[in-house]
Each structure stands twice: as structure tokens, then as C-alpha cells.
Amino acid sequence: MVVDYFSKSYEEARSRFLDASKGLVVESICLRDDLFIDVAFKKSKKKDKIIFLVSGVHGVEGYVGSAAQLLFIEEYLPYLKDVSVCLIHGLNPFGFKHDRRVNENNVDLNRNSIYDERLMLGIPNTVISNVWSDSLLFLKLNRPRRHRLVELLKYYSLVFKTIAKSGLKNTIRLGVDGQSSFPASVGFKGVKLEDSLLHLRSVIEERTQGYDEALFIDIHSGIGKKFSLQGFTNKTRDSKEFFFFRRFLKKIKSRSGSRVAGHSGSTSDLFLARSHARRNLDLTLEYGTVP
């Protein structure tokens, strides 16, 4: 019998995740109304290695990420005796619930981490640097949600206007890199660190204390041939970590020095800037959906 781990809604996905996590330490962070980021943690006796598994950074991609987390809890977690595991479910619950890539402020969270001051100023992740303030006072921009058809028409009109004005190549690049000038347009990466990433940052800093090695896996969907799996990492192509990933992934690219795979402000960047583990590895998994 094949288990179907895919849910039909944000509410169902969250309910199934909480049910599957009953044997773990669970913290539910309420962002607003009935929207939650759920964090499930299993601590090993030996404080050596920790794995982070994140879903729903891009809201609509949360279905794949949530399914992968359910499969992981059932099929793999029982066998990881000497490894701590932290599962972060639905990092962008608004986008998850409303089938949108972005959050309630029209922000792409996987570009928004650039507003962490360590990334902005190149501050090293040391004990001394922890005295820096985490507050950036900018105007919080909100974008009300309208009827789905109106949203779609507005979205595509913006896309076609951008193509007509800047060309197809620059429009695609905008989607990859993001922009911070037009809050109601495509590829907006915000003007400050969003609440979801403030919570993610706290979880990373708290849970990596005292560990030798931390692996951060962020699950996405969209890029690549349907049902295929590929990965991206900040490790260079000549590093031993890159060769380690290649043992498990046929398609793996390095963001380091790559114009195709590279963009700043990802959750992986935030993890690498904030983790207290001695050795850190990041991996973005893409479950392909292109026919």
C-alpha cells in the first residue's frame, strides 16, 4: 500500500504534521489569526549532529515540503538515533493557505534574508557580534488580498508590462534576484526582515548551540523536469561537501560563483550566517514540476 503524504489544504497539512510529531517536542508560533509556523524537535543523547528540514518558504510549495516531512518522520526519523532533528513546517503559512509564493506582505522570503544585518554588513558569526541589535526600523508594507481572479489578472498584467518594458531576459532575472523598490510588483524581497524569518533565525541560533555539525535542508518545488530532484548548495564545486551531496543527488549545483543558481538573501544564507555549529552544510532541494 502506497501512503499518500500530500494534503489538500494548509489546514490538513498542518493537522497531519502535528499528529505525526506527537512524540517530539513541538512549538507552534502564531503569526496571525489561524496561521502558524510549527517547529518539531527531536534531541539526540549525543550533541554531535543536527538536521533542519524546512517546508513552505514559498507558500504554494509547502505541499511538497509538508509531504516530504511526513515521509521523513515515518520512514527515517526512527532510525536516526545519534542525530538531532528540527522540522520547521509552513514557514510561510499565509502563502501556503492562499496558494501564493509570497507572504502577506507580497515578500519572497527566499530573498528576504538579505535584511539580516550580518548578511548586509558582512558581520562574522561570533560571540562578540551577538551584541548587535536585531531591529531594523522600516515602514511595514501590507498588500490586501482580493478575489483570486482579480489577483491573477493583476499579477499577469504586471508580468507582461515588465516584459514589454525590460525584455524577457531581465524579467526572468528579476524573478531570480528580486527587487526592493516596488512592493506591489513581482519579485519583491521586502524592506526589512520578515516576522517568519525572525522566528527562523531564533530557532537556528537556539538549536545549533553546542553542535559540531549542522545540515540545513530547504524543500522547494518548481525547478526542473517533473518528478525529478535536484539540489543547490553554497558549498563550492571543489569542496568535499559538494562531492558528498553528489553521492545522493545526480543533479547538484553550487551557488558559489554561479549566475544561474545564485541569488542573495535565501534561508540558507540566513542559516550560514546565524548557526553556532562548528561546521555547517546547506542544501536546497527542488522537486521538479515542469512537464
N, C-alpha and C positions, 0 to 999 in steps of 0.2 A: 504494500500500500504506500503510495506516494503522498507525503504530507504537503499540503498547500500552505506555505508560510505567508502568502500575500494577503493583505487585508483590503477591504473595500472602502475604508474611510480612515481619517485620522483617529477618530474615537475608537474604532475597532482595533486599529494598530496599537494604540496606547493601552487599551484594556488587555490585549493579548501579551504585550510586553510586560506589564505589571504582574499578570498571572504567572508568566514564565520566570519572573525574577523573585518569586516569593521566598526562596531560600537565600537570597542575597540581601545586603544592606541597601535599601532604596531611599533616595531623597528625591522628592518632587518639587521642582521650582516653578511657582506660578508667575507667569509673565503678565497675564491679564485675563480676566474673566475665566474661561474654561480652557485656557491654553497653557500647557505645562512642558517643561523640559524635565525628563525623568532620568535620573542617574542611578544605575545599579552597580554595586561594588562587591567584589569577592577578594578578600585578602588572604594571601598565602602565608604559611608559617615562616617561610624564609623570605626576607625582604631583599630580593635579588632582581627580579624582572617584573615589569608591569606592562600590560597591553591596554590601550584605549581603542574602543571601537565606536565610531560616531556615525549617526544617521541623520538625514533631514537637514543638512546645511542649506541645500537648495530644497525648499519645501516639497515640491511635487516629486522630487527624487527620494523622498522619505519612504515611499512604499517598498522600493528595492532595499534600502538600508535597513528598514524595520524587519523585513523578511530575512535578510542576512543575519541580523542579530538574533532572531528567534531560532534560526537553524544553528547558529553558533552556540547558543545556550543549551540546546538539546543534544547536539551531536559532538561538541568539542569541549565545552566547559567542564564536564565531569572528569575529563582526563588531564586537565591542567592542574596538577597538584602543587607544583612549586612556582607557579606564576600567578601574580595578582592580575585581576581583570576589572576594568572600569568601562561600562557600557553607557553611552550617552545617547538617549533616544529622543528624536524630534527636536533638534537644536533650533529649528525654525518652525515652530508649531503653527504660526499663522499661515505661512506659505503651504505647509503640509495640509492644513484643513481646507484651504481655499484653492488648492491646486495651482499654486504660483511658485515660481522660482525664488522670488524675493520675499522680504518680510513686510510687516505692516507699514514700514516707512519707505517702501519701494527700494530697499537696500539689498544688494547682493552680499550676503555675509561672507562669501568666499573671496571677496575683495576688500572687505571692511577692516580686517585685522591690521591694515597699514596704520590705523589710528591708535594702535598701541604705541606708547611713547618710546619703548625700546626699539621698535622697528623704525619709527620716524627718525630717531636721533642716533641709532646705532649703539644704544647702551648695552654693554655686555650683561649677561645674566649672572650677576654675582651677588653676594650677600650685601655688599656696600650699596649696590644700585637699588636695593629694595626700599630705600628711604625716599625714592622719587614718588611724587604724588601720582595717583591713577586717575585724576579728574581732569577732563578737558571741557571747558565751558563753551559750548557752541549751541546755536539755536536748534532745537529738535524739530525736524520737519515731519509732518504727517500727511498722508495721502488717503482720503476716504475711499472705500471700496464702493463701486457702483454695480449695476447689473452686469452679469457675465458677458453678455453680447456687447454692451457698451464698452466694457474693459477691453475685449478682443479687438473691436473696431479701432479704439483709441490706440492700442498697442501697435497694430499693423500700420496704421496711418503714420505713427512716429517712425517705424522702421523704414517704410517706403520714402518718407520725407528725408530721412538721414541718408538713404542710398542715393536719392536724387541729388542731394546737396554735396555729399562727401565721397560717393562711389561705394561699390560693393566691398572692396578690399578694406577700406577704412572703417566701414560699418561692422564688418566681421571682427576687425581688430578692437573696436570699441567694446564689443561683446566679450572679448577675451580679457582686455586690460581694465575695463571700467573707466568711469569718469566721475568727477565730484562737482561739476558745475551746474547740471540740470537735474534737479531732484525728481521731476515728474517724467523723465525720459528713460531710455534704455541704458542698461549698464551702470546704473548709479551705485557708487560704493560708499555713499554717506559722507558725513562731515565730522563724525565722532564715532568712538567705539560703541556699537550697539549693545543693548542690555544682554542679549543672548551670549555675546562673546565676552562680556564682563563676567558672566557666570561660568562660561567655559574656562576662562583664564583662572578663576578662583579654584575650580576643580583640578586643573592641571597643576597649579602651584601646590595645592594641598596634598594631592595624591602621589606626586612624584618625590616627595621629601624622603631622603634616605635610600633611594633605589639606585642600583648600579646601572640598569639599562631600562629604557622606556621605548615602546613602539606605539606610534600613533597612526591608526588606520581610519581614514575618512572615506565613507562609501558614497559614491555618486552613480548616476546613470545618464546615458545620453550619447557620450562619445564612443564611436566605434561600431562595428558591424553587429547586428542583432545577435544576442546571446553570447557574444564574445566578452572576454575580460582582459583589461589592460591596466597598467599602473603607471603612476608618476611619483617621483621622489626628488627631494632636494639634494640627495647624495650624487656625487659626480660619477660619470660612467667608468672611471678607472678605480673607484673605491671598492673595497671588499663587501660593503653593504649592498652596493648595486649588483654585484655578482651573486650575492646571497638571494636577493629578490628574483633574479633571473632564473634561479633554480625552480621557482614555483610559478612564475609568470612568463609566458613566451613573449608577450608584448610589454616592455617596461621602458620608460623614457626618463631621462634626467632633466629636471627643470633648470639645473645649473648651466647657464650659458646657452639655453635653448630659446629661440624666439617663438617657436611653435608652442612649446609646452609651458613656457614661463609666464608668470604673472605675479605681482606682489600683493600681499595682503590676504593670503589664504589662511585657513585654520591651521594648516601645517606650519606656516611661518610663525603663527602665534605660539604654537606648541614648542617649536625650537627656541623661541625667544624666552619662554617662561618656564620650561621644565627644569626641575632641580636634579634630575637624574644625571649620573656621570656620563652616560653615553645615550644618545638619542637618535632614533630612526623614525622617519616619516614615510607614509605610503598612502597615496590617493588611489582608490580602486574605482574604475569606471566599468559599469556593466552596460555593454553596448545595446542600443535600441534602434539604430539606423537600419532599415530594411535592405 
